[in-house]
Amino acid sequence: MFTNDFSDSNHSRKPGTSRRQFAKRCLAMAGASASSAWLQLEMAESLVAAGPGEGYRALVCLFLGGGNDSFNMLMPNETSEYTDYSTARGGTGAGGLAIPQSNLLPIGDVTGRSFGLHPSMTQLRTLYNAGEVAFVANVGSLVEPVDKAIFEAYDNRLPLGLFSHADLARQWQTAMPRSRDDITGWGGRMADILTDPSRRFDPIALSIAIDSTNLFQAATYANPYIVGAGGTEERDGYFSEWSRDRIFRAAHEKMLARNEQNLVKRTHSLMTKQAIEAALTYNAATANVTLATVFPETYLGQQMERIARTIAAHESLDHNRQTFFVNYGNWDLHGDLLGPHAANLAEVDAALAAFYASMVELGLADCVTTFTASDFGRTLAGNGQGSDHGWGGNQIVMGGGVNGGRIYGDYPLSLAPGSPLDVGRGRLIPTVSVDQYAAELSMWFGIGNNADLETILPNIRKFYSTGASGTPLGMFS
């Protein structure tokens, strides 16, 4: 059984380090004669060429639908900052939403500030301390940088439908903060750019959605292939060997073999044939995948296992880039926050830790980046039992060579009521835009800081210039 032990002593190569980086380090350590260096170079290049993930990258979006109360996921732990947080949340007593400081899982940051994770996040804390997880602070949908004066003007410099589930979830997935009409997502636009034109209509695109449709991967050409959360693609018993299903399959194939003259019938037959062929291809690619890593038997755990199995089959599917989307809901906790939120975070913690362990097992930990997104953060002020719709929130980034063990963006210096970012009831103005966050991930995935980035993220130049050195947030080497 593959264990979820992430200490460096268990691996000759730190999982977050690419094989090419590892080879260069081996070469640097050789430091001998020219002939020795040449030999080391040959060995290093062989190591790089042999790597199972060479040239491959995947992005996994875990969408926490409903609005994660993420200032109860990542909290300040300095005495004065914690006091401000606790005051804003109504304390730890009856009706309060603050997590007691003694229960926090302490973590550090390169700034020297002290933070704490929710007590349910023990495994992600281990990964954070190992440098494999980072957090991005106070991210949200923005049209342009905003202050309180702009907010109070409430004009077209603000996102449409601010604090609305439907609008903000759409904006996170489309990166279009002033539109309700766009039907493609930033992941889908990225897939269109990266897909070879000759493969635009492949039945299994580089975008794969688990158990649901989504707007993030919606594209002009490379629309996502949707698979169930568990098992192979059954297509309502089509591949079953039960006698009833064999009869159904024979009748169905006879119908599909007809040379239909009616355009609607002919189109239906063609699309059905393509769907069956895609399912056969997917089943064949994933049938022999075995993983020693044990995933939790939860809904999210099973979704993440399906992604891991698909990633393991990326060569059989002929994909050197893949995106995945998982929607995990039940975060809209107006009436009862503390207990359900703790349970949700525990499920996320266990599923992500198992997923990371499976990527280490496959030798692909540095090739796969998992990131969270959510409609919005929530109000710091409670409503008696829960919290309401907010704006800026904190997000998790894991794997993919992320420079982890630190917090990116600007975590507010104070969460006290009436702070410079508080536009009422602890709704915080974001200090990192969805565009910056998405650009960071897109550039890691292979998009340059050029016109392609502007196609994917039309609003990006409000936050990140064409001549900028480095990436918007600096999360990756």
C-alpha positions as CSV (number, residue, x, y, z in Angstrom):
1,M,0.0,0.0,0.0
2,F,1.3,3.5,-0.9
3,T,1.3,5.6,2.2
4,N,0.7,9.4,2.4
5,D,4.1,10.1,4.0
6,F,5.6,13.3,2.4
7,S,8.8,13.7,4.3
8,D,11.9,14.3,2.1
9,S,13.6,11.3,3.7
10,N,11.3,9.0,1.8
11,H,12.2,10.2,-1.7
12,S,15.5,10.5,-3.5
13,R,14.0,13.4,-5.4
14,K,11.6,15.9,-3.9
15,P,8.3,15.4,-5.6
16,G,7.8,19.1,-6.3
17,T,11.1,19.2,-8.2
18,S,11.1,18.5,-11.9
19,R,13.3,15.8,-13.4
20,R,15.1,18.3,-15.4
21,Q,15.8,20.4,-12.3
22,F,16.9,17.2,-10.5
23,A,19.2,16.3,-13.4
24,K,20.8,19.7,-13.4
25,R,21.4,19.5,-9.7
26,C,23.0,16.1,-10.2
27,L,25.2,17.6,-12.9
28,A,26.2,20.5,-10.7
29,M,27.3,18.2,-8.0
30,A,29.5,16.2,-10.3
31,G,32.0,19.1,-10.7
32,A,34.8,17.0,-12.1
33,S,36.7,16.9,-15.4
34,A,35.2,17.8,-18.7
35,S,34.9,14.1,-19.6
36,S,33.2,13.4,-16.3
37,A,30.8,16.3,-16.8
38,W,30.0,15.0,-20.3
39,L,29.2,11.6,-18.8
40,Q,27.1,13.2,-16.2
41,L,25.3,15.1,-18.9
42,E,24.5,11.9,-20.8
43,M,23.2,10.3,-17.6
44,A,21.1,13.4,-16.7
45,E,19.6,13.5,-20.2
46,S,18.7,9.8,-20.0
47,L,17.1,10.4,-16.6
48,V,15.0,13.3,-18.0
49,A,14.0,11.3,-21.2
50,A,12.9,8.4,-19.0
51,G,10.6,10.4,-16.8
52,P,7.0,9.4,-17.2
53,G,5.7,13.0,-17.2
54,E,8.3,14.6,-19.5
55,G,6.3,17.2,-21.5
56,Y,3.0,16.4,-19.7
57,R,1.1,18.8,-17.6
58,A,-2.4,18.8,-16.0
59,L,-4.5,21.3,-14.2
60,V,-7.2,20.1,-11.8
61,C,-9.8,22.7,-10.7
62,L,-11.7,21.8,-7.5
63,F,-14.6,24.1,-7.4
64,L,-16.1,24.6,-3.9
65,G,-19.6,25.5,-5.0
66,G,-21.6,27.8,-2.7
67,G,-18.9,30.0,-1.3
68,N,-16.2,28.6,1.0
69,D,-15.9,30.5,4.3
70,S,-12.1,30.5,3.7
71,F,-11.2,32.9,6.4
72,N,-12.1,30.0,8.7
73,M,-9.8,27.8,6.5
74,L,-6.7,30.1,6.8
75,M,-6.6,32.4,9.8
76,P,-4.1,34.9,11.3
77,N,-2.2,33.5,14.3
78,E,-0.3,36.6,15.5
79,T,-1.9,37.7,18.8
80,S,-3.1,41.1,17.6
81,E,-4.2,39.8,14.2
82,Y,-6.0,36.9,15.8
83,T,-7.8,39.3,18.1
84,D,-9.1,41.3,15.1
85,Y,-10.2,38.1,13.4
86,S,-12.0,36.8,16.5
87,T,-13.7,40.2,17.0
88,A,-14.9,40.3,13.4
89,R,-16.3,36.7,13.7
90,G,-18.1,37.4,17.0
91,G,-15.7,35.5,19.2
92,T,-15.7,31.8,20.1
93,G,-18.7,31.8,22.3
94,A,-22.4,31.2,21.5
95,G,-23.3,32.6,18.1
96,G,-19.6,33.4,17.3
97,L,-17.9,31.9,14.3
98,A,-14.2,32.2,15.3
99,I,-12.1,29.0,15.7
100,P,-10.3,29.0,19.1
101,Q,-6.7,30.0,18.7
102,S,-5.6,27.0,20.6
103,N,-7.2,24.7,18.0
104,L,-5.4,26.3,15.0
105,L,-2.7,24.3,13.1
106,P,0.1,26.8,13.1
107,I,2.0,27.5,9.8
108,G,4.6,30.1,8.9
109,D,5.1,32.3,5.9
110,V,8.2,33.9,4.3
111,T,6.9,37.3,5.5
112,G,7.5,36.2,9.1
113,R,3.8,36.4,9.9
114,S,2.2,33.5,11.7
115,F,-1.0,31.8,10.4
116,G,-3.2,28.9,11.3
117,L,-5.1,26.3,9.4
118,H,-8.5,24.9,10.3
119,P,-8.0,21.9,12.6
120,S,-9.5,19.6,10.0
121,M,-6.6,20.2,7.6
122,T,-3.9,18.1,9.1
123,Q,-2.6,16.5,5.9
124,L,-2.6,19.7,3.9
125,R,-0.6,21.3,6.7
126,T,2.0,18.5,6.3
127,L,2.1,19.1,2.6
128,Y,2.4,22.9,3.2
129,N,5.3,22.4,5.5
130,A,6.9,20.1,2.9
131,G,6.7,22.8,0.3
132,E,4.0,21.1,-1.8
133,V,1.0,23.3,-1.0
134,A,0.6,27.0,-1.1
135,F,-2.3,29.4,-0.4
136,V,-3.3,32.4,-2.4
137,A,-4.9,35.1,-0.1
138,N,-8.0,37.2,-0.7
139,V,-8.7,36.3,-4.4
140,G,-11.9,37.4,-6.1
141,S,-13.6,38.6,-9.2
142,L,-12.5,42.1,-10.2
143,V,-12.9,44.4,-13.2
144,E,-10.0,46.5,-12.1
145,P,-8.2,47.3,-8.8
146,V,-10.8,48.6,-6.3
147,D,-11.0,50.6,-3.1
148,K,-13.9,51.6,-0.9
149,A,-14.6,54.8,-2.9
150,I,-15.0,52.8,-6.2
151,F,-17.2,50.2,-4.3
152,E,-19.5,53.0,-3.0
153,A,-19.9,54.4,-6.5
154,Y,-21.2,50.9,-7.5
155,D,-20.7,51.4,-11.2
156,N,-19.3,49.4,-14.1
157,R,-15.9,49.2,-12.4
158,L,-17.4,46.4,-10.3
159,P,-18.3,42.9,-11.3
160,L,-21.9,42.3,-12.3
161,G,-24.2,40.9,-9.7
162,L,-21.7,41.2,-6.9
163,F,-22.4,38.8,-4.0
164,S,-24.6,36.6,-6.3
165,H,-23.9,32.9,-6.5
166,A,-24.9,32.6,-10.2
167,D,-22.9,35.7,-11.3
168,L,-19.7,35.1,-9.2
169,A,-19.5,31.4,-10.0
170,R,-19.8,32.2,-13.7
171,Q,-17.2,34.9,-13.4
172,W,-14.7,32.6,-11.7
173,Q,-15.1,30.1,-14.6
174,T,-15.3,32.5,-17.5
175,A,-13.0,35.4,-16.3
176,M,-15.6,37.8,-17.7
177,P,-16.6,40.0,-14.8
178,R,-18.9,42.3,-16.8
179,S,-20.8,39.7,-18.9
180,R,-23.6,37.2,-18.4
181,D,-23.5,36.2,-22.1
182,D,-20.2,34.4,-22.6
183,I,-20.5,30.7,-23.2
184,T,-16.9,29.7,-23.0
185,G,-14.6,29.4,-20.0
186,W,-11.0,30.3,-19.5
187,G,-10.1,26.7,-19.3
188,G,-12.0,26.0,-22.5
189,R,-10.3,28.9,-24.4
190,M,-7.0,27.6,-23.2
191,A,-7.8,24.2,-24.5
192,D,-8.8,25.7,-27.9
193,I,-5.4,27.3,-28.2
194,L,-3.4,24.3,-27.1
195,T,-5.3,21.7,-29.2
196,D,-3.8,20.9,-32.5
197,P,-6.4,22.0,-35.2
198,S,-6.4,18.5,-36.6
199,R,-7.6,17.2,-33.2
200,R,-10.2,19.8,-32.4
201,F,-13.1,17.3,-32.7
202,D,-11.5,14.4,-31.0
203,P,-14.2,12.6,-29.0
204,I,-12.0,12.7,-25.9
205,A,-10.7,16.3,-25.6
206,L,-7.9,17.4,-23.3
207,S,-10.6,18.8,-21.0
208,I,-12.3,16.1,-18.8
209,A,-15.1,16.8,-16.4
210,I,-15.9,14.5,-13.6
211,D,-19.6,13.8,-13.1
212,S,-21.0,17.1,-14.2
213,T,-20.9,19.8,-16.9
214,N,-19.3,23.1,-16.2
215,L,-18.6,26.5,-17.8
216,F,-14.9,26.6,-17.0
217,Q,-14.1,24.0,-19.7
218,A,-16.7,25.1,-22.2
219,A,-14.9,25.8,-25.5
220,T,-15.5,26.7,-29.1
221,Y,-13.9,23.4,-30.3
222,A,-12.4,21.3,-27.5
223,N,-15.4,20.8,-25.3
224,P,-14.9,18.5,-22.3
225,Y,-15.4,14.8,-22.2
226,I,-17.6,14.0,-19.2
227,V,-17.1,10.8,-17.1
228,G,-18.8,9.4,-14.0
229,A,-17.2,9.5,-10.6
230,G,-16.6,5.8,-10.4
231,G,-16.0,2.7,-12.6
232,T,-15.8,2.6,-16.4
233,E,-18.1,4.4,-18.8
234,E,-21.1,2.1,-18.9
235,R,-23.4,4.2,-21.0
236,D,-26.6,2.8,-19.4
237,G,-25.5,-0.8,-19.5
238,Y,-24.4,-0.7,-23.2
239,F,-21.2,-2.6,-22.4
240,S,-22.8,-5.0,-19.9
241,E,-22.9,-8.7,-20.7
242,W,-26.3,-9.3,-19.0
243,S,-28.6,-11.0,-21.4
244,R,-31.1,-8.1,-21.4
245,D,-28.3,-5.6,-22.1
246,R,-26.9,-7.8,-24.9
247,I,-30.4,-7.8,-26.6
248,F,-30.5,-4.0,-26.2
249,R,-27.0,-3.6,-27.6
250,A,-27.8,-5.7,-30.7
251,A,-31.0,-3.8,-31.4
252,H,-29.2,-0.5,-30.9
253,E,-26.4,-1.4,-33.2
254,K,-28.8,-2.5,-35.9
255,M,-30.6,0.9,-35.6
256,L,-27.3,2.8,-35.8
257,A,-26.2,0.8,-38.9
258,R,-29.1,2.2,-41.0
259,N,-28.4,4.7,-43.7
260,E,-30.8,7.3,-42.4
261,Q,-32.0,9.9,-44.9
262,N,-33.6,12.2,-42.3
263,L,-31.0,14.7,-41.2
264,V,-32.0,14.7,-37.5
265,K,-31.9,10.9,-37.3
266,R,-28.6,10.8,-39.2
267,T,-27.1,13.3,-36.9
268,H,-28.4,11.5,-33.8
269,S,-26.9,8.2,-35.1
270,L,-23.5,9.8,-35.8
271,M,-23.3,11.5,-32.4
272,T,-24.3,8.2,-30.6
273,K,-21.7,6.3,-32.5
274,Q,-19.0,8.8,-31.6
275,A,-20.1,8.7,-27.9
276,I,-19.9,4.9,-27.9
277,E,-16.5,4.9,-29.6
278,A,-15.2,7.5,-27.1
279,A,-16.4,5.4,-24.1
280,L,-14.7,2.3,-25.6
281,T,-11.5,4.3,-26.0
282,Y,-11.7,5.7,-22.5
283,N,-12.4,2.3,-21.0
284,A,-9.6,0.7,-22.9
285,A,-7.1,3.4,-21.8
286,T,-8.0,3.2,-18.1
287,A,-8.9,-0.5,-17.8
288,N,-5.4,-1.7,-16.7
289,V,-4.6,1.3,-14.4
290,T,-3.7,0.2,-10.9
291,L,-3.0,2.5,-8.0
292,A,-1.6,1.4,-4.7
293,T,-2.7,4.7,-3.1
294,V,-6.0,4.3,-1.1
295,F,-8.5,7.0,-1.7
296,P,-11.3,7.9,0.8
297,E,-14.6,6.3,0.1
298,T,-16.3,9.7,0.0
299,Y,-17.8,11.5,-3.0
300,L,-14.9,13.8,-3.4
301,G,-12.4,11.0,-2.8
302,Q,-13.9,8.9,-5.6
303,Q,-13.9,11.9,-7.9
304,M,-10.2,12.5,-7.3
305,E,-9.4,8.8,-7.8
306,R,-11.1,8.9,-11.2
307,I,-8.9,11.9,-12.1
308,A,-5.8,10.0,-10.9
309,R,-6.7,7.0,-13.0
310,T,-7.3,9.2,-16.1
311,I,-4.0,11.0,-15.6
312,A,-2.3,7.6,-15.3
313,A,-3.7,6.8,-18.8
314,H,-2.7,10.1,-20.4
315,E,-0.2,8.4,-22.8
316,S,-2.8,5.9,-23.9
317,L,-5.2,8.8,-24.6
318,D,-2.4,10.6,-26.4
319,H,-2.7,13.7,-24.2
320,N,0.3,15.8,-23.2
321,R,-2.0,18.4,-21.6
322,Q,-5.2,17.7,-19.6
323,T,-7.5,19.8,-17.6
324,F,-10.0,18.4,-15.1
325,F,-13.0,20.0,-13.3
326,V,-14.6,18.7,-10.1
327,N,-17.6,20.5,-8.5
328,Y,-17.9,19.8,-4.8
329,G,-20.9,21.7,-3.4
330,N,-22.6,22.3,0.0
331,W,-20.5,25.4,1.1
332,D,-23.4,27.8,1.2
333,L,-23.6,27.6,5.0
334,H,-26.0,30.4,6.1
335,G,-27.7,28.5,8.8
336,D,-25.1,26.3,10.4
337,L,-21.4,27.0,9.6
338,L,-19.0,25.5,12.1
339,G,-19.9,21.8,12.1
340,P,-20.6,21.3,8.4
341,H,-17.6,23.5,7.4
342,A,-15.3,21.4,9.5
343,A,-16.7,18.2,7.8
344,N,-16.3,19.7,4.3
345,L,-12.7,20.7,5.0
346,A,-11.9,17.3,6.4
347,E,-13.2,15.7,3.2
348,V,-11.1,18.1,1.1
349,D,-8.1,17.4,3.2
350,A,-8.3,13.6,2.9
351,A,-9.1,13.6,-0.8
352,L,-6.4,16.1,-1.8
353,A,-3.8,14.3,0.3
354,A,-4.6,10.9,-1.3
355,F,-4.6,12.6,-4.8
356,Y,-1.1,14.1,-4.2
357,A,0.1,10.7,-2.9
358,S,-1.2,9.0,-6.1
359,M,0.7,11.6,-8.2
360,V,3.9,10.8,-6.3
361,E,3.2,7.1,-6.9
362,L,2.9,7.8,-10.7
363,G,6.0,10.0,-10.7
364,L,3.9,12.9,-11.9
365,A,3.7,15.1,-8.7
366,D,5.6,17.9,-10.5
367,C,3.4,17.7,-13.6
368,V,0.0,18.1,-12.0
369,T,-1.3,21.3,-10.3
370,T,-4.5,21.2,-8.3
371,F,-6.2,24.5,-7.4
372,T,-9.4,25.5,-5.7
373,A,-11.9,28.1,-6.7
374,S,-15.2,29.1,-5.1
375,D,-18.0,31.6,-5.8
376,F,-16.7,34.0,-3.2
377,G,-15.5,34.3,0.4
378,R,-18.1,34.9,3.0
379,T,-19.0,37.7,5.5
380,L,-16.7,37.7,8.6
381,A,-19.7,38.9,10.6
382,G,-22.1,36.0,11.4
383,N,-25.9,36.0,11.1
384,G,-26.5,34.1,14.3
385,Q,-25.4,30.6,13.1
386,G,-23.7,31.0,9.7
387,S,-22.2,33.5,7.4
388,D,-23.5,35.2,4.3
389,H,-22.2,36.0,0.7
390,G,-18.9,37.9,0.7
391,W,-16.3,38.7,-1.9
392,G,-12.5,38.0,-1.5
393,G,-11.4,34.5,-0.3
394,N,-8.4,32.2,0.1
395,Q,-7.5,29.4,-2.2
396,I,-5.3,26.2,-2.2
397,V,-2.7,25.4,-4.8
398,M,-1.0,21.9,-4.6
399,G,1.7,20.1,-6.6
400,G,3.0,21.0,-10.1
401,G,6.3,22.3,-8.8
402,V,4.6,25.1,-6.8
403,N,6.9,27.0,-4.5
404,G,4.9,26.0,-1.5
405,G,5.1,26.6,2.2
406,R,4.1,30.2,1.7
407,I,1.1,32.4,1.2
408,Y,0.9,34.4,-2.1
409,G,-1.0,37.7,-2.6
410,D,-1.8,40.0,0.3
411,Y,-3.4,38.5,3.3
412,P,-5.1,41.4,5.0
413,L,-3.1,43.0,7.8
414,S,-6.3,43.3,9.8
415,L,-9.7,41.6,9.6
416,A,-11.2,44.0,12.2
417,P,-14.6,45.5,11.4
418,G,-14.3,48.7,9.3
419,S,-10.8,47.8,8.0
420,P,-9.7,49.4,4.7
421,L,-10.9,46.3,2.8
422,D,-14.2,45.8,4.6
423,V,-17.1,47.1,2.6
424,G,-19.7,46.0,5.2
425,R,-20.2,43.0,7.5
426,G,-16.7,41.7,6.7
427,R,-17.1,41.5,3.0
428,L,-13.5,42.0,1.9
429,I,-12.4,43.7,-1.3
430,P,-10.1,41.2,-3.1
431,T,-6.4,42.1,-3.4
432,V,-5.8,39.4,-6.0
433,S,-8.0,39.1,-9.1
434,V,-9.3,36.0,-10.6
435,D,-7.4,37.1,-13.8
436,Q,-4.0,37.1,-11.9
437,Y,-4.7,33.7,-10.4
438,A,-5.8,32.2,-13.7
439,A,-2.9,33.8,-15.6
440,E,-0.4,32.2,-13.1
441,L,-2.0,28.8,-13.7
442,S,-2.3,29.3,-17.5
443,M,1.4,30.3,-17.8
444,W,2.5,27.3,-15.9
445,F,0.4,25.2,-18.3
446,G,2.2,26.6,-21.3
447,I,0.6,29.9,-22.3
448,G,2.9,32.8,-22.9
449,N,2.5,36.4,-21.8
450,N,1.2,37.4,-25.2
451,A,-2.0,37.6,-27.3
452,D,-2.9,34.1,-26.3
453,L,-3.1,35.1,-22.6
454,E,-5.4,38.0,-23.6
455,T,-7.6,35.6,-25.5
456,I,-7.9,33.4,-22.5
457,L,-8.2,36.3,-20.0
458,P,-9.5,39.4,-21.8
459,N,-9.3,41.5,-18.6
460,I,-5.7,40.5,-17.7
461,R,-4.0,43.8,-18.7
462,K,-5.8,45.6,-16.0
463,F,-3.6,43.6,-13.6
464,Y,-0.5,42.3,-15.4
465,S,1.4,44.0,-18.2
466,T,2.8,42.5,-21.4
467,G,6.3,43.6,-20.4
468,A,6.2,42.2,-16.9
469,S,9.1,40.1,-15.7
470,G,8.0,36.9,-14.0
471,T,4.5,35.7,-13.5
472,P,1.6,37.6,-11.8
473,L,2.1,35.8,-8.4
474,G,5.4,34.1,-8.7
475,M,4.2,30.7,-7.5
476,F,6.2,28.5,-9.9
477,S,9.9,28.2,-10.6
